Amino acid sequence: MTHQLHPQTLAIRGSKEQTAYNEHQQALFLTSSFMFDSAADGAAIFAKQKQGFTYSRTANPTVTTFQKRIAQLEQAEEGIATGTGMAAIQAALLTFLSAGDHLISSRSLFGTTAGFITGHLMRFGIEVTFVSQTDVSEWEKAIRPNTKMLFLETPSNPLCEVGDLEKLAELAHKNNALLAVDNAFCSPAVQQPLKFGVDLSVQSATKAIDGQGRVLGGIVCGKAELIQKIALYVNSMGLSLSPFNAWILLSGVETMLLRVREQNQAALKIAQWLQKQQKIQKVYYSGLPENPQVELVKKQQSGGGAVLAFEVKGGQEAAWQLIDQVKIFSKTANFGDVRSTITHPWTTTHGRMSPEDKLAAGITDGLLRIAIGLEYVDDLIWDLQQALGE
Ligand SMILES: *Cc1c(COP(=O)(O)O)cnc(C)c1O
């Protein structure tokens, strides 16, 4: 009996905490603490001589079920869930970095992550070097004796540049450092970073895992030994995921692969349609066959994901006009939702960066980012077409 279950089955059947009531759906354990049968029982559970739950900041059966299901999809030994994606990033980084340690990070980061690194990590005396998302030689040159961790998100937001996970994992391990990857853009439905030697796959469950724009959540997956250390940090810092949100996220996981597969196909169709439009200068999507990184994308991802960016001719004025003309796309920065969204990175997600820094990162004032939901794809194309005035 060595049949390997498909991820679609694991997303539904991968784990469950069953009570005596024989409920079919995973039960929601909305309780802050758990009782002991006796004084001796309480002592044994606290001393970890006996398995059991004590307090929901430390562990909760609904949260545990969520962690196990995602860990299986990430092909990881274990996962530790957090209240938000940012809490997962904080926990993954600060469990292993102390004052005097050195972090190498890709320059192409989610805005709040960049703010966390420059505004807080550095304040705690952690040295940081920012390097290119795609040029591994920059990472090599940045290595120092005190380098403890390498960090990136791939593909990058919003330009969909892909980092080489296998090469970066090799580099990290040769130098006794860990490689942590933010997998929110792809989700475990499209990419399992651990397959390429990555130590920690971190993500915002708020995106494709929830998939319906309801709750915030995060998770870090990896080897048991690393995750157990992060779990201690999450517990003492109070970053835990609420059982209610874990229960919502579990229903998201069950349909995630189906949703993301549909979104991958729709995003590719829209990217290819955009390429043919006169008013569009350039389209950025990791799933495009013309993408210069196509081989790396094929190796690491099972699709391009739901997010793509494109540059409209005519700069900010033309970009804003398009946003104001769309009828279906929501004007909001979230992604991974069933509702498609559109944003102008220059004035929103990347608004705090200087114009020089934005241009250096390839973000122009005519660039728009769209995240594809689950509306009928031809309706989305119609919406973009009428908004372009074609
Ligand atoms: C949304 C997001 C985060 C932060 O997650 P929250 O759940 O909003 O805290 C981090 N990284 C990436 C790439 C994201 O898209």
The ligand as an SDF file (V2000), in Angstrom:
LIG
                    3D

 15 15  0  0  0  0  0  0  0  0999 V2000
    0.2580   39.7780    1.3660 C   0  0  0  0  0  0  0  0  0  0  0  0
    1.6900   39.3990    1.3700 C   0  0  0  0  0  0  0  0  0  0  0  0
    2.4310   39.3750    2.5550 C   0  0  0  0  0  0  0  0  0  0  0  0
    1.8370   39.7590    3.8950 C   0  0  0  0  0  0  0  0  0  0  0  0
    0.8040   38.9410    4.2880 O   0  0  0  0  0  0  0  0  0  0  0  0
   -0.3770   39.4330    5.2750 P   0  0  0  0  0  0  0  0  0  0  0  0
   -1.2100   38.2180    5.4270 O   0  0  0  0  0  0  0  0  0  0  0  0
   -1.0430   40.5840    4.6140 O   0  0  0  0  0  0  0  0  0  0  0  0
    0.2980   39.8490    6.5520 O   0  0  0  0  0  0  0  0  0  0  0  0
    3.7550   39.0090    2.4760 C   0  0  0  0  0  0  0  0  0  0  0  0
    4.3460   38.6920    1.3040 N   0  0  0  0  0  0  0  0  0  0  0  0
    3.6700   38.6970    0.1490 C   0  0  0  0  0  0  0  0  0  0  0  0
    4.3640   38.3390   -1.1180 C   0  0  0  0  0  0  0  0  0  0  0  0
    2.3240   39.0550    0.1390 C   0  0  0  0  0  0  0  0  0  0  0  0
    1.6680   39.0820   -1.0070 O   0  0  0  0  0  0  0  0  0  0  0  0
  1  2  1  0
  2  3  1  0
  2 14  2  0
  3  4  1  0
  3 10  2  0
  4  5  1  0
  5  6  1  0
  6  7  2  0
  6  8  1  0
  6  9  1  0
 10 11  1  0
 11 12  2  0
 12 13  1  0
 12 14  1  0
 14 15  1  0
M  END
$$$$
